Amino acid sequence: MAKQLMFQIKDKLGDVVFQLEDKSAKRTFASIHKADLRQVAGVLHKDFKARFSIASGIDNVKNFELLYHFSFDDLGKIISIRTFVEKDDPVIDSLVPVIGPAAEWIEREIHELLGISFKGHPNLKRLLLADEWPEGKYPLRRDFKNE
């Protein structure tokens, strides 16, 4: 059943997913361009009833990698959408307009800790760091120095 679902998703999205990789029977990674994020998230969430679980951000030195994890709870399957954001322009579309408040806090966390801006997010105010924390200092970046 899970294999059939992956074929249906790939068929619906076509070339938008340029790499599909099964890491295990329960985990698939789909690589996309950042411009296609809202379309892909909308298809997974609305058309295939996937639950948005969480997102994670990684500083890969040369760029940022964002992973958006969607769960098909009844199948025990997770599909992780992988995309990259350039360090010299760390901006990507917010998923809040597509999937609602489930994405609000994690986008705020990623913004605050890595410095990635989410275009269309309703409220990117601080969530974790103290009010005194210096602007433009992102503690999960590899080049961060605690002075």
Helices and strands as residue ranges (DSSP letters): H 2-13, G 14-16, E 19-24, E 27-31, G 34-36, H 37-42, I 43-47, E 51-59, E 63-72, E 77-86, E 91-93, H 96-99, G 100-103, H 104-114, E 117-119
